[in-house]
Amino acid sequence: MNESGHKTICVLGRRDVTEAMRVAAGITIFGHRVALIFFTVVPDNATTREHAELLELSDIEPVSVVEGNGTEVVSPETVARIIHDSDAILSI
C-alpha cells in the first residue's frame, strides 16, 4: 500500500475473463493500481471489445500466460513477481 492508501491489486482472469476485465477496470475507480493477467484466451465478441476499451481508459495493460490475446505473454516467473508485489489478488 502506498502513502495515499491505494493498493496494488492483481486480477487473475481464469474462468470468466470478461468479468475479470470489467472488475479490473472498476477497481481503478478507487484509485488502486491494477495488474490483469489472462490465463485463457479472451473470446472475441462485442462485450470483450467494450471491456478492452474500459481497460485502455483505465490505463490497464493486461498480460497473458497464453498466446492469442494480443497482449504480452509473460513467464511463470513474471506472474509470480506480479502476484508477490500485489497487496491483494482476485481470481475470477
C-alpha distance (Angstrom), angle and dihedral (degrees) to the residues before:
residue distance angle dihedral
M1 . . .
N2 3.78 . .
E3 3.80 128.2 .
S4 3.81 93.3 -87.0
G5 3.80 92.0 57.2
H6 3.78 93.9 -108.4
K7 3.77 118.3 138.3
T8 3.75 135.6 -149.3
I9 3.79 107.3 -120.7
C10 3.78 125.2 -168.7
V11 3.80 116.9 -152.1
L12 3.80 115.4 -161.3
G13 3.80 112.5 -154.8
R14 3.79 99.9 -152.8
R15 3.80 113.7 135.4
D16 3.81 104.3 6.4
V17 3.79 107.7 28.1
T18 3.79 92.4 171.5
E19 3.80 90.7 59.0
A20 3.81 90.6 43.2
M21 3.81 89.2 56.9
R22 3.81 91.7 50.0
V23 3.79 93.4 46.8
A24 3.81 93.4 46.8
A25 3.80 92.0 53.4
G26 3.81 91.3 45.8
I27 3.78 94.1 52.9
T28 3.80 90.6 61.9
I29 3.82 89.2 66.5
F30 3.80 87.2 76.7
G31 3.81 91.8 52.3
H32 3.78 95.7 -105.1
R33 3.79 121.0 144.3
V34 3.81 110.7 -120.8
A35 3.78 133.7 -156.7
L36 3.81 117.0 -168.3
I37 3.80 122.2 -161.8
F38 3.80 121.8 -172.8
F39 3.81 116.8 -148.2
T40 3.82 95.3 -179.7
V41 3.78 136.1 35.6
V42 3.80 111.6 -80.7
P43 3.81 110.9 -125.1
D44 3.79 115.4 -118.3
N45 3.79 105.4 -124.3
A46 3.80 139.2 122.1
T47 3.81 93.3 -90.3
T48 3.78 96.0 52.5
R49 3.80 91.1 44.9
E50 3.83 89.0 54.3
H51 3.80 91.0 47.8
A52 3.81 90.1 48.5
E53 3.80 87.6 57.7
L54 3.82 89.4 51.5
L55 3.80 89.5 52.5
E56 3.78 90.7 51.2
L57 3.81 91.9 49.5
S58 3.82 88.5 48.6
D59 3.83 92.3 51.4
I60 3.80 91.7 -118.7
E61 3.79 115.2 147.7
P62 3.79 105.8 -168.4
V63 3.78 122.1 -150.7
S64 3.78 128.5 -156.4
V65 3.78 140.0 -147.1
V66 3.83 90.6 -152.1
E67 3.79 133.3 56.7
G68 3.77 120.6 -112.6
N69 3.79 103.7 57.7
G70 3.78 99.0 94.1
T71 3.80 89.1 -121.2
E72 3.76 134.4 106.6
V73 3.81 110.9 -73.2
V74 3.80 109.9 -137.3
S75 3.78 133.7 -161.2
P76 3.81 125.3 -113.2
E77 3.81 87.6 -106.7
T78 3.80 91.0 57.0
V79 3.81 90.8 48.7
A80 3.81 89.1 51.3
R81 3.82 91.0 50.4
I82 3.81 93.0 49.2
I83 3.80 91.0 49.4
H84 3.81 92.5 45.4
D85 3.81 92.1 50.6
S86 3.83 92.7 50.3
D87 3.79 125.3 96.3
A88 3.82 91.8 -148.7
I89 3.80 137.8 11.4
L90 3.80 126.8 -149.2
S91 3.78 117.4 -166.5
I92 3.77 112.6 -160.9
